[in-house]
Amino acid sequence: MNDLGLHHLYSGKVRDLYAVGEEHLLMVASDRMSAYDVVMHEPIPHKGRVLTALTDFWVHEFNDVPSALVSCDPAVIENWVPGFLGVPEWHGRAMLARRAEMLSLECIVRGRLAGQAYDEYVLTGTVHHMAVPAGLELTDEFAEAMFTPSTKAEQGHDLNIDLDEAADIVGVEMLTRASELCRSLFSRAAQRLSERGLILADTKFELGFVDGELVVCDEVLTPDSSRIWPADQVRRGQVPPSYDKQPFRDWLNSINWDRTPPPPTVPVEIVATTSLRYESAYEKITGHPLSDWYGA
């Protein structure tokens, strides 16, 4: 929906972007769910609000770190986008952000061996083509968090790369700045989550430049960009439960779908369970009910 006269710039798998003047964007997170670059027909209730609310939470947790985010408060957005208060469907889903020149890397930090990194390790003994100790198992913690960048693919999948390849793309100095910033944020977030009984296994940050300053952009430490585990349920060598779309992934892996369009029909109970998982993630991480967030 857009009755505000905003110029639509782009629609991704989850977010819709609109221009707000020359220097700002309105980023609206939908409830769309995707897998293997295919968007499902069935939305996941509250998903977009959770992604937005958690980003706002973390930006305020890291209030000493420059961010592109201006505000998620509908009253503040109204000052920039007249009529916004009259579009309740977007309340709690929309982020007013400064336009940024994006860094040409996906900035992934890994504290534990999981996901694609584990798959690569099993095959080659490396992570993002970089050497790591032998004898690791799924969920094992690295001696220190690894900065493991990937390319930003305009089409198809991002490609995992090592630090030398990343330096060829953005330069050694910029790679060092990005790595130091992201690993610092990871460490701080991991400590914050540990106090909530959670483990941050890995996460992806988006960085960009605003007025020449390197800032954090887009979503921050959400269930879509992070792998977060309940600490008391992590068992070495086993896939832990995760505060993300795991129920949806588990169901998807149980059916005979070739991972190409059209998407399968997602059962009502899977939609409900996945929605609850997103809502639980917000409440577990922040200590606040989602009903307190804008758009309830």
N, C-alpha and C positions, 0 to 999 in steps of 0.2 A: 504494500500500500504506500502511495506517495501522493498526497493531495497538497503538498507544501510548495510545489513549484521548484523542487530541488532537481538539479541536473544529475542524473544517474550516471555513475562512472563505470561501475563494475559489479558483477555478481559472482561470488565464488561458491564453493560447495556449501559454505555456512553463512558468510557475511555478504551484505549488500553495501556498497559505498556510494555516497553522494557528496557532491561538491558543496561547500559552504563558503562562498566567496573564493578568493584566490589563495588563501593561506590555511584553510581548515577543511576537515572532512567530517561527515557524519557516518559512522560505521554502525550498522544495524545487524546484530546477530540473530539469525533465524533459529528455528527448531529443526532445521533440516539435518538429516543424518546421512553420512556417506560411508562407503567402504570400497576400497580398491578403485577410487576415483569415480564411483557410481553413486548417485544420490538416490536414496530410497524414496518411495512415494509417501510413506508414513512419517510425519514429524514426531519428535520426542518432546512432549510438553515440558516447559520450563527450561529446556536446554540452553536456549539463547540468553535467558536471564541469568542463569548460573555462570555462563562464560563471561558475561559482562560484569556481574557482581564480583566474581573472584578476581578479575583483572583490576577492578577498582580497589578491592581490598589490598592486593599486593602492591599496587602503585603507592598507596598510602603507607603501607608497611616500609617501603623503600623510599620514603619521601625525600631522602637526601640524594637520590639518583635521578637525573633528568629523565623525564618521560614526555612522550608526545601527547598523552592524555590531558585534556582540559577539564572535562567533567562528564559524569553520567547522570547528574541531577537534572530532571526534566525542567525545573524552574530556571536553571542556569542555561540549559540548551535553548529554552524559549527566547532568551535574550539574543541569541545568535540566529535562531531559526523561528521567526514569528509564526505562531500557529501550532508549534510542537505540542503544547499542552493539550491541544484538541485531538491528538493522535495517541490515545492511550495504549494502542497495540505496540507502540515502540517504547513505552516507558519501561525502564529497566533493561532494555535490550540495546539501547543506543549509546555510543560513546562519541562525544565531540572531541576531535583530536587535531593537533597541528599537522599540516602536511609535512612529510619527511622524504628526503632522498634516501631510499632504502639501501642498506649494505647488501652486496650481492652474495650473501652467504646465509644459510640456515645455521644458527648458532646453537648447537646441541651440547649439553653438558650431561655426562653420565657418571653417576656415583656407584652404580651397581651394574652387573652384567645381566642384560635382559634384552628382549626384543630383537631387532635386527642385529645389534651388536653380538648377542649370544649366537644367532644363526651363523654369522660370519666366523666367530671364534671357533665354533664346532668344526667348520670346514677348513679354516686356514690357521687358526691359532692367533689371529690378529683382530683388532678392532679399528675399523676405518683404515685398514691397511697399515696400522701401527702396531708395534710389538707390545705385548702385555705378558705378564707371567703365565707360565704353563700351569696346568692343574686346576684351573678355575672351574666352578660350576655355576649353573643358573642361580641368580640372586646374590652371588658373592660380591663383596664390596671391593672397589679398587683402593689401592693405597692412598690415592688422592683423586679427586674428581677429574675426569678427562674432558677436555674440550675437543669435541668430535664434529667438525663442521660437515655440511653437505652443500651441494649446489642448489641453486634455485632454478628449477626447470619450468619454463613457460608452458611446455607441453610434456606430458608423460610424468615420470617419477623423478624426484630429486635423487642425486647420486651421492653416496657417501664418499668422502675424500679425506686424504691425510693433510697434515699441517703444511707440508711443502706445496701441495696443489692449491690449498687455500691461500697461501702467501702469493702464489702466482696470480691469483684473482684479485686480491685486495691490497697486496703489499705486506711486507713483514711488520712494519710499524703498526698498521691498522689491525692486522691479525692479532698482534700482541695486546693492543688496547681492547679489542673485542673479547679475547680470551680472558683477560684479567677481570673485565667487568662481569662477564657471564659467570665465571667460576666464583666470584665474590657473591653475586646474587644467589647462586645455587647454594653456597655454604650457609648464607643467612637464612634462606628459605628452609633448608634442610633442618637447621637448628630449631626454627619456629615450628615446623611440622613435628619434629621429634617430641616437642613439649605437648603435642596433641596426640601422641601415640601413633604417629605416622612416619613412614619412610619415603623420602623422595628418591626414587631410583634414577630418574632422568627427566630432563625437560628441554624444551626448545624455546629460545628467545629470538625475537626479531629486533634488529637494531637499525637505526637510520640517523640521518643528520638533519637537524633543524637549526638554521642560522649557523652552520658550521660546527655545531655541538653534537656529539654522539649521544643518542637518547634511546630509551627502550620504547618500542612501538608495539602496536597490535595487542594480541592477548598475552597475558602473563600468568604462568603457572596454573593453567586451567586443566580440567580433566581431558581436554582434547589435545593439549600440548605437553602433558606430563604423565609420568607413570608413578602413581602414589599408592603405597601399600600400607595396610594396617600392620604395625610392627609385630603384634603378637600372633600373626598368622603367616609369617614368612618362614618357610622351611627350605633349607639349602637343597638345590636341585629340583625344586618343584615350582610351578607357576603359582604365585600368590594371588589371592583375590585383589582386585584393584578398584580404586574409586574413579572409574571412567565407564566407557561403554562395553565393559567386559561381558555382561549378559547378552548383549547384542552380538558381540564377536563369537561367543560360545555357540549361540544358536546358528549363526551364519556358517560356522565351521562344521555344524552337524548336518547341513543339507547339501544336496548335490547341485550347487550353483557354480557356473563356469566363470564367475567374476566379470562378466560382461553384461551390458544392457540387454534386455530390460532387467531391473532389479526384482528380486523375489518379493512376495507379499509378506510383510513382517507381522506375526501374530500379535493380537491385542495384548496378551500377557507379557510378551517380550518388550513391547513399547512401554507398558506400565512399569515393569521392573527396571528398565533402563532409565526411565524418567526419575524413578525413586533413587537410583544410584547417583545421578547427577545432583539431585537435591541433597542427598546425604553428604556428598562431597563438600558442598558449600557449607553445610551446617557443622560438619566435623572439623573442617579447616578453620572456619572463622569463629565458631562458638555462637553464631547467631542464626535464628530461623530465617529461611528464605522468605517467609511472609513479611519480614521487616523490610525487604528490598523493594525498590520502586517497581510499580506495575503489579503488585500483588492484588 
